[in-house]
């Protein structure tokens, strides 16, 4: 399929375009995309996705615009293609005009599927998001401050129990085996289950012995298949299926004293919850709110409310683990000597805001981003840490860790009773200080520890950085700036998640696809924000004018 080109001439006598020109506000997302579509999503931007031969594609600038509007309104592919065909605002935004011209009157929903696949396989799959950020940057709307946060993304599959996981993994492996290998493996299935059906075996589920026999027999089938495949040269797909089966068997099973397989107590760390989407995980928003799927992370410029980066991780991952990915632009700007400052002069409204804010590179976040490792990264790159750090706690009102005097240069710790002991270093760069001998007969023991061996203090390898950050958080000026800045990311997350379909609930399966979809949602939200700010192109680039 070769690159299709949109009509750039337009039709001065088109009734649809004339109607929208008169009725839509200038800062409407439809009006902005109509005016700036060619500058934002020129067909040539997607030329590498198509070959030099074949029939012409639907112009990619049109498809990209439909994808943006689709994500803004939370529509399925079929709904989006129908909206393009029948909603005059969408046709106006795409530059298609009325139905009597030479533009595409409609296209199949599979065009959107094909476009996402082409983008995913390209060298620049995030180009639509990059366009939105670069336009905002050239308009002077991207500064040197970032607010980080994450939000749950529910997976698009059903969470499976142990029996369903094992049977599904075995069925998937047998499906990928060729006829000869499948016949060889089928001989090893001693349970009587042919694994062709996705439904659960019919047993008395109230009978504990029947459930135990079911688990044991299916587990032995799975281990038998793995034993038969051990040492063989397998194709990539069959190897992945065998690895998934091994993971499923290893995470949920234990052996009884009689040697039978049973369900292990507890939940395995990083547990696979579905063979349909093996990358989805159990996660928690709070101690009382669990969910299954992924976690969407974003970095926000708090002044313009432009999203500058996104990442999707499994729901079980921590926020600080992916935070370095979100601030790559600040780190690269620092190494280039740019400091993340604005390149172009913003419009009047943006300029007024720019004068009131600091250009010091800073990173804001809640306590999830207050880990020592991430704070060290900020320090090494001259980024001001505006992230909270969890204060030390102690059960039952006992002395907290911060009530001990930790002298890292001297390598010692002094307790509230005035006893000083040396810090014993660990291999990981941290250490510990034990007051075991001094606790005997101490008048403050009941207020300090309930341990029979006395109180001990663990020293983190980043203890000094954490202590400095806790002291910084206690500064009223720091706290006031944090309270004025950090909540803006919560409002932006609400904008992203306001549509259930394609917002909070993932539309696709697999981390890469969910990541691409979340990134496209951020791009669409950025463009809506730019439209609200009075975004427009100029001869030299982009600007923001008062609406």
C-alpha positions in Angstrom: 0.0 0.0 0.0 1.4 3.4 -1.0 1.1 6.8 0.7 -2.2 8.5 0.2 -2.2 12.4 0.1 -5.0 14.6 1.4 -6.5 17.4 -0.7 -4.7 20.6 0.3 -6.7 22.9 -1.9 -10.0 22.7 -0.1 -13.4 23.8 -1.5 -14.4 27.4 -1.0 -18.0 26.6 -1.8 -18.3 23.6 0.5 -21.4 24.1 2.7 -20.1 21.8 5.5 -16.9 23.8 5.9 -18.6 27.1 5.8 -21.1 26.0 8.4 -18.4 24.8 10.8 -16.4 28.0 10.2 -19.3 30.0 11.4 -20.5 27.8 14.3 -17.4 26.4 15.9 -15.4 28.4 18.4 -11.8 29.2 17.2 -10.3 27.4 20.2 -12.5 24.3 19.6 -10.4 21.1 19.1 -12.2 20.6 15.8 -11.4 24.1 14.6 -7.7 23.9 15.6 -7.3 20.5 13.9 -8.9 21.9 10.8 -6.5 24.8 10.7 -3.4 23.1 11.8 -3.8 19.5 10.7 -1.4 19.8 7.8 1.3 21.4 10.1 0.8 18.8 12.9 0.2 15.6 10.9 1.4 16.1 7.4 1.1 13.0 5.2 4.9 13.0 4.7 5.3 12.5 8.5 4.1 9.0 8.0 5.7 8.3 4.6 8.1 5.6 6.1 5.0 3.5 7.0 4.1 2.9 3.4 5.7 1.4 0.3 6.2 3.0 -3.1 3.8 0.7 -4.8 0.2 -0.4 -4.4 -3.1 1.3 -4.1 -3.3 4.6 -2.3 -4.0 4.5 1.5 -6.5 6.7 3.3 -4.4 9.9 3.8 -2.5 9.3 7.1 -3.1 12.9 8.2 -6.8 12.1 8.1 -6.3 8.8 10.0 -4.1 10.5 12.6 -6.8 13.1 13.2 -9.5 10.5 13.6 -7.2 8.6 16.1 -6.8 11.8 18.2 -10.6 12.4 18.2 -11.3 8.8 18.9 -9.1 8.8 22.0 -10.6 12.1 23.2 -14.1 10.7 23.0 -13.4 7.2 24.1 -14.7 5.4 21.0 -14.2 2.0 19.6 -12.7 1.7 16.1 -16.2 1.0 14.6 -17.7 4.0 16.4 -14.8 6.3 15.3 -15.1 5.3 11.6 -18.9 6.0 11.8 -18.3 9.3 13.5 -16.0 10.3 10.7 -18.6 9.4 8.2 -21.6 11.1 9.8 -20.4 13.8 12.2 -19.7 17.1 10.4 -17.3 18.3 13.1 -15.0 15.3 12.5 -15.1 15.7 8.7 -14.3 19.4 9.2 -11.4 18.6 11.5 -10.0 16.0 9.0 -10.4 18.4 6.1 -12.7 16.0 4.3 -15.5 18.5 3.7 -18.9 17.5 2.3 -19.8 14.4 0.5 -19.8 15.8 -3.0 -16.1 16.4 -3.2 -13.2 14.2 -3.9 -12.3 13.3 -0.3 -12.9 10.0 1.4 -16.6 9.7 2.2 -15.9 6.9 4.7 -13.4 4.1 5.5 -13.5 0.8 7.3 -12.6 0.6 10.9 -9.8 -1.8 10.0 -7.9 1.2 8.7 -7.4 2.3 12.3 -6.2 -1.2 13.2 -3.7 -1.1 10.3 -2.4 2.3 11.2 -1.7 1.3 14.8 0.1 -1.8 13.6 2.2 0.2 11.2 3.1 2.7 13.9 4.0 -0.1 16.4 6.4 -1.7 13.9 8.1 1.6 12.9 11.2 3.2 14.3 9.1 6.1 15.8 5.9 4.7 17.2 5.2 7.7 19.4 5.4 10.4 16.7 1.9 11.7 17.3 2.6 12.3 20.9 6.0 13.8 20.0 4.3 16.2 17.7 2.1 17.5 20.4 4.9 18.0 22.9 7.2 19.6 20.3 4.5 22.1 19.2 3.9 23.0 22.9 7.6 23.4 23.4 8.1 25.7 20.4 5.1 27.7 21.6 7.0 28.3 24.9 4.7 26.2 27.0 7.1 23.5 28.3 9.3 24.7 31.1 11.7 23.0 33.5 9.3 21.7 36.1 7.7 18.3 36.1 5.0 16.7 38.3 5.0 12.9 38.3 2.1 10.5 39.1 0.5 7.3 38.1 -3.0 5.8 37.7 -4.4 2.3 37.5 -5.3 0.9 34.0 -7.6 -2.1 34.2 -6.8 -5.0 31.9 -9.0 -6.1 29.1 -9.1 -9.8 30.1 -10.6 -11.9 32.9 -8.4 -12.8 35.8 -7.9 -16.6 35.8 -7.8 -18.9 38.8 -5.0 -21.6 39.1 -6.9 -24.4 37.3 -7.9 -22.1 34.4 -4.3 -20.8 34.2 -2.8 -24.3 34.0 -5.3 -25.6 31.5 -5.1 -22.5 29.3 -1.2 -22.7 29.3 -1.3 -26.4 28.4 -3.9 -25.7 25.7 -1.8 -22.9 24.2 1.3 -25.1 24.1 -0.5 -27.9 22.4 -2.0 -25.5 19.9 1.4 -24.3 18.8 2.9 -27.8 18.4 3.0 -29.4 15.0 1.0 -32.6 14.4 3.9 -35.0 15.2 4.9 -33.2 18.4 1.3 -32.8 19.5 0.8 -36.6 19.1 3.9 -37.3 21.1 2.9 -34.9 23.9 -0.8 -36.1 24.0 0.4 -39.5 25.1 1.8 -37.9 28.3 -1.5 -36.4 29.3 -2.7 -38.9 32.0 -5.6 -36.9 33.5 -8.0 -37.7 30.7 -8.4 -34.0 29.8 -7.8 -33.3 26.1 -7.6 -29.5 26.8 -9.6 -28.6 23.8 -12.3 -26.8 25.8 -11.8 -23.6 27.7 -14.5 -24.5 30.2 -13.6 -25.9 33.6 -13.9 -29.7 34.2 -17.2 -30.9 35.6 -16.5 -31.9 39.2 -18.2 -31.4 42.6 -16.5 -28.2 43.5 -17.7 -28.5 47.1 -15.7 -31.7 47.5 -12.2 -30.9 48.7 -10.8 -34.2 47.7 -12.2 -33.8 44.1 -10.6 -30.3 43.9 -7.3 -31.7 45.2 -7.3 -34.5 42.6 -8.1 -32.1 39.8 -5.2 -29.8 40.7 -2.8 -32.7 41.1 -3.7 -34.3 37.8 -3.5 -31.1 35.7 -0.2 -30.1 37.4 1.3 -33.5 36.6 0.2 -33.1 33.0 1.9 -29.7 32.8 5.2 -30.9 34.3 5.1 -34.0 32.0 4.9 -31.7 29.0 7.8 -29.6 30.2 9.9 -32.7 30.9 9.3 -33.9 27.4 10.4 -30.6 25.8 13.5 -30.2 28.0 16.6 -29.9 25.9 14.8 -29.6 22.5 15.3 -26.8 20.0 11.9 -25.0 19.9 10.7 -22.2 17.8 10.2 -18.8 19.5 6.4 -19.1 19.9 6.6 -22.6 21.3 9.4 -21.7 23.6 7.4 -18.7 25.0 4.4 -21.0 25.5 6.6 -23.5 27.4 8.0 -20.7 29.5 4.5 -19.4 30.3 3.5 -22.9 31.4 6.5 -23.3 33.6 5.8 -19.9 35.2 2.1 -20.8 35.9 3.1 -24.1 37.4 5.8 -22.6 39.5 3.9 -19.6 41.0 0.8 -21.3 42.4 1.7 -24.8 43.3 3.3 -26.6 46.3 3.7 -30.3 47.2 2.0 -32.1 50.1 3.8 -34.5 52.4 2.4 -37.3 50.3 4.0 -35.8 47.1 0.8 -34.5 45.5 0.5 -31.1 44.0 -1.7 -28.5 45.8 -2.3 -24.8 45.6 0.4 -22.9 47.6 -0.6 -20.6 50.4 -0.1 -16.9 49.7 0.3 -15.0 46.4 3.5 -15.2 44.5 5.4 -12.0 43.8 4.9 -10.8 40.2 2.2 -13.4 39.6 0.9 -14.0 36.1 -2.9 -13.6 36.3 -3.9 -14.5 32.7 -2.5 -16.5 29.8 -4.4 -14.2 27.4 -2.4 -11.2 28.7 0.7 -12.6 30.5 2.1 -9.2 31.2 -0.9 -8.0 33.3 -0.4 -8.1 37.1 -2.1 -7.7 40.4 -1.8 -4.1 41.7 -2.9 -1.9 44.5 -3.9 1.8 44.4 -4.4 1.7 48.2 -4.3 -1.0 50.9 -8.0 -1.4 50.5 -8.2 -1.0 46.7 -6.7 -3.8 44.5 -7.0 -4.1 40.7 -5.6 -6.2 37.8 -3.8 -4.8 34.8 -1.2 -2.0 34.4 -0.1 1.3 35.8 0.0 4.4 33.6 2.7 6.9 34.5 3.0 10.5 33.3 5.0 13.6 33.7 3.3 17.0 33.5 4.4 20.6 33.1 2.5 22.1 36.0 2.3 25.6 34.4 0.9 24.8 31.0 -0.6 21.3 32.0 1.1 19.7 29.0 2.0 16.0 29.4 5.6 15.6 28.5 6.2 11.9 28.9 4.2 8.7 29.5 5.2 5.1 30.5 3.1 2.0 31.2 4.3 -0.6 33.6 2.8 -3.8 35.2 0.4 -3.0 38.0 2.8 -4.6 40.5 5.7 -2.1 39.8 6.5 0.9 41.9 6.2 4.5 40.8 9.9 5.3 41.5 11.1 2.4 39.4 10.0 4.0 36.1 10.3 7.7 37.2 13.7 8.1 35.4 12.0 7.4 32.1 9.6 10.3 32.7 12.3 13.0 33.2 14.7 12.1 30.4 14.0 15.4 28.7 15.2 17.3 31.8 18.2 15.2 32.2 19.2 15.5 28.5 18.5 19.3 28.6 20.9 19.6 31.6 23.6 17.7 29.8 23.1 19.9 26.7 23.3 23.0 28.9 19.8 24.0 28.1 18.4 23.6 31.6 14.9 23.0 30.2 14.2 26.7 29.5 11.7 27.9 26.9 13.0 28.5 23.4 10.3 30.8 22.0 8.4 33.7 23.3 4.9 32.6 24.5 1.7 34.4 24.0 0.4 37.1 26.3 -1.4 34.8 28.7 1.4 32.2 28.8 4.0 35.0 29.2 2.1 36.3 32.3 2.2 32.9 33.8 5.8 32.4 32.8 6.9 35.5 34.7 5.3 34.2 37.9 6.9 30.8 37.9 10.5 29.6 38.6 12.6 28.2 35.8 14.6 26.0 38.2 14.5 22.4 37.0 12.3 20.7 39.6 10.5 17.3 40.0 7.4 17.0 42.1 5.8 13.8 43.3 4.1 12.1 46.2 5.8 9.9 48.7 6.0 7.0 46.1 8.8 9.1 44.4 10.7 9.8 47.6 13.0 6.8 47.4 16.6 7.3 48.1 17.7 6.0 44.7 15.4 8.5 42.8 16.4 11.4 45.0 20.1 10.5 44.2 19.3 10.6 40.5 17.8 14.1 40.9 20.7 15.3 42.9 23.2 14.0 40.3 21.4 15.9 37.6 21.0 19.2 39.4 17.2 18.7 39.6 15.5 20.2 42.7 13.7 17.4 44.6 10.1 18.4 45.3 8.9 14.9 46.2 7.7 13.9 49.6 9.6 11.3 51.6 7.9 9.0 54.1 8.8 9.9 57.7 10.0 7.1 59.9 7.4 5.3 62.0 7.4 3.1 65.0 4.6 1.0 66.4 2.9 1.7 69.7 4.4 5.2 70.0 8.0 4.0 70.4 10.9 6.2 69.5 11.1 6.7 65.8 14.3 6.5 63.8 14.5 10.2 63.3 14.7 10.6 67.1 18.1 9.0 67.0 21.1 11.1 66.0 22.7 9.5 62.9 26.2 10.9 62.3 27.2 9.3 58.9 30.6 11.1 58.6 31.5 9.8 62.1 29.9 6.4 61.4 27.9 6.3 64.6 24.3 6.6 66.0 23.3 8.1 69.3 20.0 7.0 71.0 17.6 9.2 73.0 19.3 8.0 76.2 22.6 9.4 75.0 24.3 6.1 74.2 26.5 6.1 71.1 27.3 3.0 69.0 29.2 2.5 65.8 27.6 1.7 62.4 28.4 -1.7 61.1 28.6 -1.5 57.3 26.7 -4.0 55.0 27.6 -5.2 51.5 24.8 -3.1 49.9 26.3 0.2 51.0 24.1 0.6 54.1 24.6 -0.6 57.6 23.1 -1.1 61.1 23.7 0.1 64.6 22.8 -2.3 67.5 22.1 -1.1 71.1 21.6 -4.6 72.4 24.1 -4.3 75.3 23.1 -0.8 76.3 19.4 -1.6 76.3 19.7 -3.8 79.5 18.8 -1.7 82.4 18.0 1.4 80.3 15.3 3.6 81.8 13.9 4.4 78.4 13.7 0.8 77.1 9.9 0.6 77.4 9.6 3.7 75.2 12.2 2.4 72.7 11.7 -1.3 71.9 9.8 -4.4 72.7 12.5 -6.7 71.4 14.2 -9.1 73.8 17.6 -8.5 72.2 17.3 -4.7 72.3 16.9 -1.9 69.7 18.8 -1.8 66.5 18.7 0.9 63.7 19.1 0.1 60.0 21.0 2.6 57.9 20.0 3.0 54.3 22.7 3.6 51.7 20.9 6.8 50.9 20.3 7.8 54.5 21.9 11.2 54.1 19.8 12.1 51.1 16.6 10.9 52.8 17.4 12.9 55.9 18.0 16.0 53.9 14.7 15.6 52.0 12.7 15.1 55.2 14.2 18.3 56.6 13.3 20.1 53.3 9.7 18.8 53.5 9.4 20.4 56.9 10.1 23.9 55.5 6.7 25.8 55.2 7.8 27.5 51.9 8.5 24.1 50.4 5.2 22.7 51.6 3.3 25.7 50.3 4.9 25.3 46.8 4.2 21.6 46.9 0.5 22.1 47.8 0.1 24.7 45.0 1.8 22.5 42.3 1.4 18.8 42.9 -2.5 18.6 42.7 -2.5 19.7 39.1 -1.5 16.3 37.9 -4.5 14.8 39.7 -6.8 17.1 37.5 -4.9 16.0 34.4 -5.4 12.3 35.3 -9.1 13.0 35.7 -9.1 14.4 32.1 -7.4 11.3 30.8 -9.7 8.9 32.7 -13.0 10.6 32.1 -14.0 8.0 29.5 -14.2 4.5 30.8 -13.7 2.8 27.4 -10.1 3.5 26.5 -9.5 5.5 29.6 -9.4 3.6 32.8 -10.3 0.3 31.1 -7.6 -0.8 28.5 -8.9 -1.4 25.0 -6.1 -3.7 24.0 -4.0 -6.5 25.5 -0.2 -6.6 26.2 2.0 -4.0 27.7 3.3 -2.6 24.4 -0.2 -2.0 23.0 -1.5 -0.6 26.3 1.6 1.7 26.4 0.9 2.9 22.8 -2.7 3.5 23.5 -2.1 5.4 26.7 0.6 7.5 24.9 -1.9 8.3 22.2 -4.5 9.3 24.8 -1.9 11.7 26.3 -1.3 13.2 22.8 -5.0 13.8 22.3 -5.3 15.4 25.7 -2.3 17.6 24.9 -3.9 18.8 21.7 -7.2 19.6 23.5 -5.2 21.6 26.1 -3.4 23.5 23.3 -6.7 24.3 21.6 -8.1 25.7 24.9 -5.0 27.9 25.3 -5.5 29.5 21.8 -2.8 27.5 20.0 -2.0 28.6 16.4 0.8 28.4 13.9 3.0 31.2 12.7 5.5 31.7 10.0 8.3 30.8 12.4 6.6 28.1 14.4 3.9 28.0 17.0 2.4 30.5 19.5 -0.4 30.9 22.0 -2.7 33.8 21.7 -5.5 34.9 24.0 -8.7 33.3 22.9 
